[in-house]
Amino acid sequence: MSGAALGIEIVVVFFLALFLLHRYADFRKQQRMVLFGTLLAWYLCFLIVFILPLDISTTIYKQCKIDHEEHASVSTVTPLLSNQTAGNATTATPTKSVPKVCYKPWSYIPDGIMPVFWRVVYWTSQCLTWLLLPFMQSYARSGGFSITGKIKTALIENAIYYGTYLLIFGSLLIYVAVHPQWHLSWYELQTIGITAANTWGLFLLVLLLGYGLVEIPRSYWNASRRGHLLIKTYFKAAKLMTEKADAEENLEDVMEEVRKVQESIKYNHPLRKYIDTILRKCPVEYQEKMGRNMDDYEDFDDKQNTYPSEKNLVKLHKQVIYAVQRHNRTHVQWQILLQQAMHLEDVAKNETSSAHQFVHSFPSTEPTSWLSPYLYTPTVEWYWECLLRQWFYRLLAVVLSLFSVGVVWSECTFFSIHPVLSLFAVFIQLAERDYNYLYIEMACFITIFFLCTCVYSTVFRIRVFNYYYLASHHQTDAYSLQFSGMLFCRLTPPLCLNFLGLIHMDSAISHQLKEQTAYTSIMGSMRVLSFIANGFYIYYPMLILLLCIATYFSLGTRCLNLLGFQQFVGDNEMTSDLIDEGKELIRREKRKRQRTEDGENRRREWKERYGNTREDTARNRNRNEAAEMTETNYSDTVPIPNTNPNRQAKYSRTGRGTERDSIELLEDAEPLDFNAETVSDDPLEADSTRHVPGRYLSMSSSRSRIFDDV
């Protein structure tokens, strides 16, 4: 099993990152470089979270081997015990201390693998977050029409960003070179850079973690209160409808600008290729509308026309990309929110059902697997939705609340080594005595996973106006995807260092001479900057307590509400108005869906009732036409014995008409279709007195011969 666990987790983490990226990004429309950069950033961060427990168990095993060697090298001491009786002395038999037995963990990673692995993962993630992803952000958001133009725009936008880094780093280098007492090596400079990056990440980590430790347990507790959840859904519906209307209005304005530009620039203009690129980014209905108003050719040398510059077209291209993406996102989110609101209303209605069968008002539009009808039956759905779900969420909220309390307590006391006050350090040290490596790895993984969930969920929830917004169902734009990758790469290393401090396995904080993990070995010694290792890294995490208190009382939400931002506050008049508005919007959409469903049912019933009749009538008509053709041929070849030719023709025609009338009396009556535009080509119908079905008698082609058979 040596190294097998590492290989398995590397593969599993890759598919986990790929699945998460597929949920938020659109593989068919996003640029390949954007997808690759975001996937690589998420993948490296998830690797750190999943592989760190293996590094901890391997380090504990190495520490055990070191202790074993120390015990083996220490010689036994033979104390001489003096006897109380004078002249008598007894020598105690030498006793040798029994060394501890070290058991190799099942996931042991050989020496030399983890340091190289961590260096590759860490430095790749740092290059992504500080160099490549900011450049790719500007490149993906640029409205340029060529690769060169996009690169130029990205370099200009990031000039200040990169220039700030170079200015700070250059100033530090000059200060170190001029200072006579400082002789820093490359290793120490590298450690200073890592410490600066981790300090910035820890500053942001505490803010996000303090919010997530309270909000995640509270969100599950509120999810168990279906009435509260339904009211909040109404509130979200009102807000989203406002945003949706704003997005549609913005799209209309941008499309109007595109229409004016494409009408002024005709097909033979040199800038026409840029217009075609912009039109391909527009929705299909707008493309068709603009295409109908285009002339085939017009001379662009007309002095009366004013043409936009290439710079203006680049700006318009950028506006089109943003407006279309925002419009599509709000439309999809509106459909999802409608489905959630209708489902919650169905749950409220089915709670009082005595049949214990869950009944939906409207069929679900989401695809289901082929096992759902057999496993997730209406009875199972009723018990889960109406009975079990709320208790499961309440139990989960209590467990998560206990985890949050443990994290807050440990963050405020992890610097205390004697006695050990950090709860996570106590659990790991108890398991270390018995060398229960499986328990150590599971405890470390669950703790790190909970911390990452609190931090990453906040990253997915926060929204900086419309510039950064992670939306599910493939509706996240390239800028937000790459920004999330940057945040993950900046937050994950300090989060893991903070966890190692919680379990007292970081010597820079615990000040213990113990074997260090391979992860901390690449970070260098924090003692180079003692004021950060002994000050900021110890006391700054205590602010989590204040942030948790502020989040519990929703101070941030109330402040935003006072500033005019629409926030869900229970005791607020604006919130009540938005709830009523959202409820009315949901009712309107339900009535619209009900009318659509009723219309489809009526069309289906009409087709089932009259569809077979029309098919039988058409089949009989074809059979009659074939019989008439046979009769006509027989009349032409077999003469009727009569000397009067006129009379013969008369009776032969009348006989055919009589036979046809007798056949048609046996047919089913065909409903009149007054929209018919063609008549039968059968000459017998032209001679008969019956008008053609589907046309008024006044419009029949046989009106001038109406009395021929009398």
CORJOZI-V814250 format. One line per field, one symbol per residue. psi: psi as a letter, one per 40 degrees, with the letter a starting at -180 (. if undefined). burial: I if it has 9 or more other C-alpha atoms within 8 Angstrom, else O. A space follows every 50 residues. Layout:
psi=???
burial=???
This chain:
psi=ehedddddddddddddddddddddihdddiiddddddddddddddddddd ddddddddddddddddddddddehiihgihhhidhhehhihihhhhhhii hhhhidfhhiiedddddddddddddddddeddddddddddeieieidddd dddddddeddddddddddddddddddddhdehghiddddddddddddddd dddddddddddddddddddddddegddddddddddddddddddddddddd ddddddddddddddhadeidedddddddddeiidddddddddehidihhe ehedihiiidddddddddddddddddddddddddddddddddddddddde deheefhhhidiiieiiiieeddddgiddddddddedddddddddddddd dddddddddddeeeehdhihdhdddddddddddefgdddddddddddddd dddddddddddihgbedhhhhaffehiddddddddddddddddddddddd ddefehddddfigihiiddddeeiheedgddddecdedddeeeddddddd ddefddddddddeehhighdfidddddddddddddddddddddddddddd dddddddddedddddddddddddddddddddddddddhihghdhdddddd dddddddddddddddeiihhihgeeieiiiehddddeiehihieiideei efdefdfde.
burial=OIIOIIOOIIOOIIOOIIOOIIIIIIOOOIOOOIIOIIIOIIIIIIIIII IIIIIIIIIIIIIIIOIIOOIOOOOOOOOOOOOOOOOOOOOOOOOOOOOO OIOOIOIIIOOOOIIOOIIOIIOOIIIIIIIIIIIIIIIIIIIIIOOOII IOIIIOIIOOOOOOOOOOOOOOOOOIIOOOOOOOOOOIIIIIOIIOIIIO IIOIIIIIIIIIIIIIIIOIIIIIIIOIIIIIIIIIIIIIIOIIOOIIOI IOOIIOOIIOIIIIIIOIOOOIOIIOIIIOIIOOOIIOOIOOOOOOOOOI OOOOOOOOOOOOIIIIIIIIIOIIIIIIIIIIOIOOIIIIIIIIIIIIOI OOOOOIIIOOOOOOOOOOOOOIOOOIIIIIIIIIIIIIIIIOIIOIIIOI IOOIOIOIIIIIIIIIIOOIIIIIIIOIOOIIOOOIIOOIIIIIIOOIIO IIIIIIIIIIOOIOOOOIIIIIOIIIIIIIIIIIIIIIIIIIIIIIIOII IIIIIIIIIIOOOOOIIIIIIIIIOIOOOIOIIIIIIIIOIIIIIOIIOI IIOOIOIIOIIOOOOIIOIOOOOOIIOIIIIIIOIIOOIOOOOOOOOOOO OOOOOIOOOOIOIIOOIOOIOOOOIOOOOOIOOOIOOOOOOOOOOOOIOO OIOIOIIOOOOOOOOOOOOOOOOOOOOOOOOOOOIOIIIOIIOIIIOOOI OIIOOOOOOO
